[in-house]
Each structure stands twice: as C-alpha cells, then as structure tokens.
C-alpha cells in the first residue's frame, strides 16, 4: 500500500458510516486522521443498510472488509403488506429491500470503527464550531476541544451536516424537504415471525421488517422539534398515528417504553458542489436522499474514490477534489432525481396504496424495478488505482 499521503492531517466530522470508511481508506495511505463525532459514543443499532452489484462488492473487497460484512449480514427480510385484519395483500421480497448484502447499520459502524480505532484519533462528544481556511490548512475550533489546524476537512456528518452549514451555507439552501417524516424505533416487543406493513392514506407503520423493529412513515407539514429529544419525538408519533387501525395502538404502546427513537424528515440534499477549498462533503452530507436506497453504498464508494484520488494526486487536494466531484456527481445523480420514498411507502390515497401493492404482485414490474436499482448501484466506472 502506497503511503504518499504520509502525515497529511485530515479532520473528518461524523462517525457513522462514511466517516470511519474514509478514515480507514486514508489511514492506509499514511494520513493522520482525526474523527470528531457529536454523539458521546459510537451509535449502535439503527436500520439495516445494504449493498448491491459489482461496484459495491469491488469497493468492499478493496477496503478489505467484504468477508466481515458477509459474516455480519442479516439476510433480506420479506415485508408483507396487510389490511386492517392482518390479511396479506402482497409481499415486498427481501431481495428488493436488502440488496445482495444486508447488514445492520450499527454492526457496520462498529466494524469500521474497530478497523480504525488503533490508527485514527476519535473524539466523541464534540463538534466543530468554525472553519477558517488559510494558505497552509484549515483552522478549526470546537465546542470542547482546543483549536487545531488540519490540511483537509471532510464533512461526513449526515443530511443535517454541520460542516456543510459552516462551509457551504445554511441547511435551508442545501436541503429540500419532501413532505414526509419517518421514524425508526427499537422495541422489546416481538410482533411476529415476519415483517408486516400496514397503510392508511398518508401513513405507514411496519413491524419486524428490514429497517427496524418499528418503522413509521407519514405525510406532514414541516415540523419544529428537537431531534435529540426522544420524548418529544414519541409525542409526534402519538399525534400522527392517533386513530389508526390494525395493531397500531399496540405498536405505539411499545414505543412509549423505548429509549431508542429516531425521527427525521424525508429530505434530499440539493447542492451544486461537493467541495469548497480544502473542505469536502461525503455521503449524505453531499448526496443524501432519505430512504432513497443504497445510501451506505454511496458513502463507501465516495470514501474510497476520495481517498484514492488524493493518493493519485500526491496529496494535491485541488486536483483530487475536482476528480472526486466529477465522479460522484454522476454516480449520485439518482439522489437528485424526483424519487420520494415517502410517496412510495405512505401513498396519499387508497388507490395509491393499491397500486403500490400491485407492483409486487406482477413479476415483470418487480423485475423492472430491480433492474433500475441495479443500474443505480453500478453506475460508476471505478478506476484501477
């Protein structure tokens, strides 16, 4: 492994998937990597994430983690569409939702963290407060840590990216709200041997599926709430799902006792650049599309391409960043399309719900959708770095 980035100082914001993946790739090239994460510790749990096609497999192989991902894979989970009496109306097959390899987000995060903890510095419970670019680097201040200077800064801190806000502009100018919210909830209650999804117009609740023990999607105006206040998020779900049929009251009762609730908007990042000087964006911070499919695959491919372009350019960030943006702009274009997972998962009318369910009754329609997702996942020609 070449080390032509020896001693290059890189700060990465975000320790979920993209951040540790980039840390892994850069550390192997000789970089001095620091990862800062707002959460007090590595975040376990979360929904299943998936990989599909030759591109994803190639990157996992070149990163040296394919065997570990296979060891930790969950296997796809069929999702049964049900009516209010629990009768199956259709089945969304596991290969559609789970790709070729499905793994819990927390397991993947732990794997990447363990691969980098000995070679990279992790700072938990802290966040960047300012970025000031100078000729020799980026001067960074933090909420808790002392100021430091880095050669490069990468924002891998999600669709609500703090780095993007500081270096590119406010979230209101970079992210489009798509009219829906979703929630993932860890539960102690077991609701059955297979995944079930129930819809009423503009609302969906699922249990036992691939995303989380309980998964909600609902249409809504933009909400004002604290994304770190679990009780406030529970109250939002209570209001949104009041009066809903099927087993929804029992699911909500189980949610009340959960300590792990994550509620967020379904949104899409819409920016005209992924780099600004010595600062770059990676993963959802740059090309996020909530529940759009293969977000973790995009993040890992982006991390690999960014690291390898920096190595190929001998550390010249201007050359590397330009090529990274060129490649990822084309690859991630599906995230800037008109697709909205909210309207698919929570159609706004009974007719829309029936049409969505019928899609999975007819093999040719499902086959067409699978081919489209295959194309999205492999729509990049990886260089032989």
N, C-alpha and C positions, 0 to 999 in steps of 0.2 A: 504494500500500500504506500503510495507516494505521500510525502509529508511537506509538500511545497506551500502549505499554509501555516508552517511552524510558527507558533507564538502569536498568530493573529487573534486579537481579542474580540470575541463575539458575545453580545448580550442577547438572549432570547427571552421574550416575555411570553409566558404560558407553558404549563407543564402537563397538558392533557395528552394529545397525540402528536400533532405537528411539531411542537417544541422539542420534546425528547427525541423524536425521529431525526430532526435536523441536528440536534446535539450529537447523536450517535454518528451521523454521517460526517460532521465537521471534526469531531474528536479523532476519528480515524485518519483525518488529513492533517492532524497536528495542531489544530486550533485550541486556544484556551477559551473554553466555553463556560459561560455563566447563565443559568436559567433562573428567572425570577417568577414566582407564582403567588398570586394574591391569596389563594386558599392557604390555610395553616398547615396542610399536609397533602400528600398525594390523594386525589379524589378517586375513591373506589366506586364500584357499581356503575350505574348508567346503562343506557340502552346497548343492544347488540349493534355492532358495526360489521361491515362485510367488504370482501374483496372479490373481484371478478375479472377473468380474462388474462391474456398473456402479459399485458403491461403491468398489472398489479403483481402477478406472480414473479415477473422478472425483477421488479424493484425489491420485493420481499427477499428474493434469492440473493441479489447483490448486496443487500443490507445484512444478510446472514441470519435472518430471523424466520424464514419460511417454515422450517421444521418446528420451531417453538409455537408459531401461530397455529399450525396444524394440530399440535399436541393440545392446545387450549381451545380449539374450535368447539362450538356448541352444537353444530348441525342445524340445518334450517328447520323452522317451525311452521307447520301449516296453520293458516288463520281461517277459521270458519265464520262466515257471515251468518248471523242468526236473526230470527224475528223475535218479537216480544215474548213468545212462548218457548224460546230456546231451540226452535227447529232450524236446521241448517238450510240456508238459501244458496250457498255457493262456498267455494274454498279457494283462498289465495295460497298457492303452493309455496312451500318453504324455499324452493329454488328461485322463486321470484323475489322474495323478501330478503333471502340470505346470501345471494350470490354463490360463488364457489366455496368461499371460506367465510364463516361467520364466527365472531368472537366477541365476548363482552368488552365494552369499552374500557372498563376498569382493569380487566385482565391484560389488554393490550398496553394500557398506560403503565401498568406495573412492570410488564416485560421490558418496555423501552426504558423505563426508569432504572431497572436493575442492570441493563446493559450500559448505562451511562453514569451511574452514581459514583463509581470509583475514578472516573476520568474527567467528570464535569462538576462544576460547583452548582449546587441547588440552594436557592434562597426562598424559603416558604414564608408566607405571612407578610409579604411586602409587595409594593407596586411602584411603578415609575411615575414620577410627578412632572418631570420636564426633560426635554431633549434639545440640546443646543449643539448644532454642528459647527465644527471648526476645521481648519485645513488638515489637521492630523487625526481627527476622530470625532466622536460624538460624546459630549459631556452630559452625563445622566445624573439626575437627582432622584431620590427615592423617598417614600413615606417614612421609612425607618432606618434604612442603611445610609452610610456615608456616601457622598457623591463619588463617582468614578468616571473614567473616560475609557471608551471602547472604540475599536476600529470600525465595527459594524453593529447595527441593532436590527433585530428581526422581531416583528410582531406576529406571534402565533397564538394570540390570546382571544380567539373566537370572534363570533359575529358582532359582539359588542366591544371590539378591540380598543383598549386604552392607547396602544401605540398608534393605531390609525387615527384616533382622535387628536393626539398630540402632533403628529407629523403630516396628516393629510386633511384634516378638517373634522367638524362635528358629525356625529352619527347621523343626524337628520339629513345631511347632504350626501351620505355614503350608503345608506341602507333604506330599502323600500319595504314598508310594512304591507303584507299581503292579505290582511283581513281575517286572520285566524290565529289562535293560540293553541299550544299543545302542552301537555304535562306528562311527566314520567314519574311514577311513584313506586317505591319498594314496599311490598306488603308482606306481612307474616301469614296472611290467609291464603290458602290454596283453593283456587276457584275451578279446578278441574284438570283433566289429563291433557287437554289440547287448547290451543288459542281460540278465543271466541271474540267476535266483534259485533257490536250492536249499534245501529244508526237510527236516529231520528233527524229530520231536516236540520242541517247546520250543526249537528252534534254527533260525536262518536265516542264510545267507550269500549275498550278492549281489555281482556284479562288473559294472562298466560301466553301472550304472544312473544314475538322476537324482540320487541323494543324494551319492555319492562313488565313486571308483574301486573301493573295497571298503566294503561296508556289512554290519554284523552286528547281529542282534537275538537275544537269548537270555533264557530264563527263569532266575531266580536269586533266592536269598535276598539280603537287603541286604548289600552288600559294603563293607568298610572299606579304602580305598585313597586315595592321593594323586592328585587329578585333574590335577595338573601334572607327574606323573612318567610319562613316556612308556614307559619300560622296564617299569614296574610294570603299566601297562595292557596292554602286549603279553603279559606273563606271564598275566594274567587271561584274555585271548583264547585263549592256548595251552591253558589248562586247560579252558575252557568248550567248546572245539571239538575236543578230543582224540578221535580215533577216528571223526570224521565223514567221510562218504563224498563222492562226486563229486570236484570239483577242490579241495576244502578244504585238503588238505596243501600244494598249490602256492600257494594264496592266503596261507596262514599263512607260508609261506616268504618270500613277497614282503613281507608285513607286517613281518617281522623286520628288513628293511633300511630301513623307512620312518622318517622323522623327524617325520612329521605324523600323530599318532594322537589321536583324541578319543573317550573312553569316558565315558558318563554313564548315570544311571538314567533309566528312563521314569517320569515322575512328573507330578503335577498340582497346581498351586497351588490352595489352598482357604482363602481368607480372606474375611472379611465386610466389608472396606472396602479401598479403594484409596488413601485419603488420611488423613493424621493431622496436623492443624495446618497447618504450612507445607510439609509433605513429602507428595509424591505418588509413586505407583508407576505404571510404564508398561511395556507389553509383557509379556514372560514373567515379569517380577518380580511383576506383578499378576495376570495371567490366563494363565499359561503352562500348556500341556498338551503334553508332549514328543511330537513326531511327530504331533500331533493335526490338522495341516493348517492352512494359512493363518496361521501364527504371525507371519510378517513383515507380512502384510496387516493383522492386528490391531494390530501395533505402529505401522505407519504411520498407520492410521486414528486410533488413540489419540493419537499425537503431534499430528496435525492438529486433532483435536477439542479437546485440552487447550490448545494454543496459541490457537486461535480463541475458546474460551470465556474465556481470560484477557483477550484483547483486547476481547471483547464486554462483559466486566465491568469494563473500565477498570483492570485490574490487581488487583481485589479477589479475592484467592485463595479466600476463603471461598465466595463466590458461584460462581466459576469451577470450583473443585474439586468442589463439590456437583453441578453440572450435568455435568461430565466423568464423575463416577462414575455418575450416573444413566444416561447414555447408554451407557457402556461396560459397565456391569453387564449390561444387556440384550443388547448385541451379543456379548459374550464368553461368554454362558451355555453355549454348546456345550463350552467348555473345562472346565466344571464338571460335565458330564454323565458318564455311566458309560462313555464310549468309552475304549478302551485299545488303542493301536496295537500293543502287544506281542502281544496275543492274535490280532490280525489278521495280523501279519507273521510270527509264530512260533507258530502254533497248537500246543496241547499234546498232540495225538493225531493219528494218521494220518487218522481220519475228519474232524477239524477242518481238516487240510491240504487234503483232497479237497474239502470244502465251500467253502473259500476259493477254490480254483482254479475250481470250477464257477461261482462268481459271475460270472466274466469270460467264461464260455462262452455265457451266455444274455443276449441284448441287453436284455431288459426289466429284468433285475436290475441290470445296469450303468447303464441309463438312470435307474432309480430312485435309485441311489447318486449319480449325477451331479446329479440334481435336488436331493437333500438337501444336497450340498455347495454348490450354487448358493445355496440358501436361507441357509445358514450365512454365506456370504461377503457377502451383501447385506442381512442382517437389521439394518439401521440406516437411519434417515431422516436423511441429512446435511442440516444447516441451510444455508441460503444466507447465509453470514456476510457 
